[in-house]
Amino acid sequence: MKIIQLTKEQIECFPDIDPFFIADRLDIPGYFALGVVEEIEDENIALPYALLVGSIYKDRPVIEWLSVRPEVRDNGIGELLLDAAFDVAKEGGYDELYAYVSSEAVRVNPQAPEFFRERLFHDAVEVFGEWEGMLRDLDKEGVLEDAEVGMKSLYPLSALPSGEKRKVTEYLEQADAWSLYKVGTHSDLLEEDLSFVVMGKNGVSAALLIQYAGGKLYPVYMKMGNSKETDGMVAASLKAAKKKYSPHAILHISLRTMERSKDKDMLMLFLEDIIPKKHNKGRFFVAQVGDYDLEPDYDDYYDTYDDAYDEFDLGQGEV
């Protein structure tokens, strides 16, 4: 049994322990995935037993998903992955390791918060969380209807000359706004025809940048302007997304920043207007990396191994 860093292709072996498809986010900068597998040399396969998906979010290492196959739980396998996450944090020079638990995850596994509390994590703060919905279901109240009409200062990123585009993304990277990662550094990942900026007299006054990852659309940067500017660029982006991908495409927004600000409060209220009843709040837990010294206890692992092997569909185990 060993821990390996997983590629997107290998993660396809873990569908039953990744119900929210968290691992699809590996296309987003900063994300990584680790798996516990048991290699069966004679069969040339590896049995996937556990999965951890994490990210370096706002210069913090965060566990976003940790799950163990039911037939091998309570044997210390989860602790193996937790050890690995602490190693990632320690090697990166971080003093703290965070775990993010969404209200949706708690509905699936009510014990999730207690798992972390029992392992030196303590509640840090409740955060805005995540919104998700199909494009066709957004803006049911018509908040954005025709909002972009007549906005002469609204441009898709794809319409800007390459030199100006580079300057804009570099400026946005330094601006005080909500973002998932450094957009200037990773501008090649952006959906330029779905990403919009509002150009004012003094430069960019509002911006919405979109990335497509794992079959979903992710807003990765949003700088709020006035209400007209914000409504206009979001309306334009949604219209372009429906045309390019279809009204059934899924939009996922992760507003999991721990810092509160007027700009982020405005963004939350805006999201509540256009994506009603699609909001899952979340909570961060935090542990001090230097305090963690738990020894994984999986002495009983081999007692369950034969049963797990018998139940496992070998066709799903190739990595």
N, C-alpha and C positions, 0 to 999 in steps of 0.2 A: 504494500500500500504506500502511495506517495502522493505528494502535492505537485501539480504542474501548473504552469501558466497557460491559459487556454486561448486558442484562437477562436474567431467567430465560427469557423467550421466545426471545431471540436465541441463548441457549446451546444450544437444541435443534438448532441447525445444526452442533454440534461433537460428536456422539455417538461418533464413532470415535476421538477423541483424549481422551475422558474416560471410560475404561472402568469406573472405580469410582464414577461419578456424583458426583464431589466438588462439582460446581457446584450440585447440589441443595441444598447448604447455604446458598445465598444467602438463604433465609428466616431463618437464624440471625443475630442481630445481630453486626456486625463483619466479615462476609464480603463480598468483592467479587470481580469477575471482569473480566479484560481479554482482548481478542482481537485478533489481527492479521488483518486482512481486506484483500482487494484488490477495489476497486469496479470493476465493468464497466458503465460508464454506458450503453452501447448496449443492454445486456441487462437493465439495471435490477436487477442482482444484486450481491452481494458474496461473494467466495470466502473461507471461513474457513480460515486456514492454521495458526493456533497459538492456544493457550488457556493462560491463567494464572489460577488461583484462589488467592486469598490471604485472610488475616484479620488483624484486630488482636486477638491472643490474649494475655490477661494483660498488656495494655499493651505488647505486642511485635508489630511487623509480621512476619507469617510467610507465606512462599510455601508453599502446601499442594499445589499441582499445577502443573506446567509441561510442556506437550507440543506438539510440532510435527508436522504431517502428514508422513508418511514421504517423499513425493515432493518436498518442498521443504526437507528438512533439509540441514544443513551449508552454509547460506547466510547465517548470521547472524541468522535470524529469532528464534531463542531469545534471543539477546542483546538484541534490541529489547524483548522483554517483560521481560527482566531489568533493562534500563535503566529501564523504566517502574516496576517494583517499587521500585527504588532511589529514583526520584523520589517515589513515594508515601511512602516512609520519610523522605526528606529534608524534604518538605513538611509532614509530621506532626511534625517536630522530633525524630525518633528518631536515635540514634547507631548503632544496630545493625539489621541486617536478618537474619531467620532463614529457613531453609528446612527444612521437615519432610519426611523421606523415610521411608516405612514399609517394613517388610520385604516387604509385599505389592507395593508399587511396584517394589522392587528385583527381585522375581521377574519382573515384566513388562519392566522396563528395567534390566538390571544396570549400565548406565553412569550411572545417575542420580546416585549419590554423586560420581563423578568429574567429572561436569558442573559441580557446584558447587565442588568442590575446585580445579578449574582456573580458577575465576573469583573468587579471593580469599576463598572460604568455607573455614572449617576446622571439623573435628568439634567440636561443643560437648558434647553429652552424649547417652547413650542414655536413652530415657524409656519409661514403661510401655507406651504405644502405644494400640491400639484393640481393642475387642471388638465382634463383630457376629454376630447369629444370629436365626433366626425364634423367635418366642415359644414355639412348640410344642416347640422343641428345647432350651429352657433348663431348668435345674434337673433334669437327668436323674437325679441322685443323690437327689433328694427333700429337699434341704437346707431348702427353704422350705415344705414340705408342711404345710398347716394352721397356718402360723406366725402368721397374723394373728388366729386365733380367740381370743376372750376379751380382746383388747387394747382396753380401754375408753378409753385415751388417744390412740387412733389416729384421725385425721380426714382425709378428703379435703379439699383446699383449697376445693373447691366448697361444702363444708358450713359454712364459716366466714362470719360476717357480713362485709360489705364493709369496714367499718372495721377489724375485727380482722385480716382478710386482708391489708390494706395494711400494718398494723403488723408482721405476721409476715414478709412479703416484705422489708420495709425492714430488719428485724432480721437476717434471713438474709443480706442483702447485706453487712452489716458483720461477720458471724460468720466465724470461721476455719474454712473448709470448702472442699471442691473445687467449682468452678463453671466454666462456659464463658463466662458473661457476668454482668453485674449484674442479678440477678433482680428486684430492687425496681424498677429503671428500666424493665424490659421485662416486667412481670408479665402484661400483656395477651396475651402470646404463649403462656402456659403452658396445658397441658391440665389444667384444674383438677380434673376428675374422675379423672385418673390420677396426680395429684400428691398426696402424703400428708405429713402432719406428725405427730409424736408430741409431745403437750403434757405437760410435766412441771411440777413445783411451781414451778420458776423460769423457766418459759417453754418454748420449743421445745427439746427435747433431741435430736431427730433429724428429718431432712427429706429427701424425695426429690421433685424437681420435674422434670416431663417436658414437652418440646415436640415437636410433630409438624412435620416439615419434609421436603419432597421425597419423600414416601411412606415415611419412616422415623420411628421414635420415638427421640428423643434425650434421655437424662437430661442435664439442664443444670446440676443442682445436687444435691449429696449431702452431708449432714451425718450422720456416723456416730454412732449411739447405742451402747447396749450390744447384745450379740448378739441378744437377744430383740426389741428395738426395731427394729434394722436388718432382721432377717429378716422381721418382721411388716409393715413398711411396703413392702418390696420385693415380698413375696408379694401384698399387697393391690393394689399398682400393676400387677403382671403379670396378675392376675386381671381387673382392670378393663380393661386394654388388650386382652386376648383377647376380652372381651365386646364392646367398642366397635369394634375393628378386625378381629379374627379371629386365630386362632392362627398364621396365616401371616405376620402383620405382622413387620417386621424391627426389631430393637432395635440401635442403634449407640451405643457408648460410647467417647468419646475422652478418655482419661486421659493427656493429653500435657503435664502440668505438669512443669517442670524442677526444682521444689523438692521435696525428699523430706521426709516427716514421718511420724510414727507413724500418723496418721489416714489418710493416703494409702496407706501400706503395708497397713493393715487393709483398705482398700477394694480394693486389688489382689488380696489373698488371697481376699476375698469373691467378686470377679468370677471368679477362677479356679475357685472352687467351683461357681458356677451357670452359667458359660459355658465349659465345658472345650473345649479344642481350637479355640477361635474367636479366639485372641489373636494379633494382629500387632504385634510390637514396632516401635518407631520410633527415629529418630535426628534430632536437631537439628544443623544446620550454621549457622554465624553468620559474618557479614562486617561490617566497619566501614564505615558509610555514607560517611565522609569519604575512605576509601582507594579507593573504586571509581571508576575513570575509564577503563573499557574502551570502545573505539570499536567499535560493531557492524560486522562485515565481511560485507556481503551483495552484493559486486560481482558474484558469479556468479548472483545471484538471477534475472535475466532470461534466463539460459541455460536455466533449468529451468522458466520460467513457461509456455511454450507446451505442454510436455508435461503439466504439472500441470493446465492449463486443459482439455486434451483428455480427461484421465482423470477429471476432476471431474464428478460428477453435478449438473448445474445445478439440479435440483429440490431439492437439499439445501442450496443456497447462499444462499437468500434470507434477508436480515436486514433 
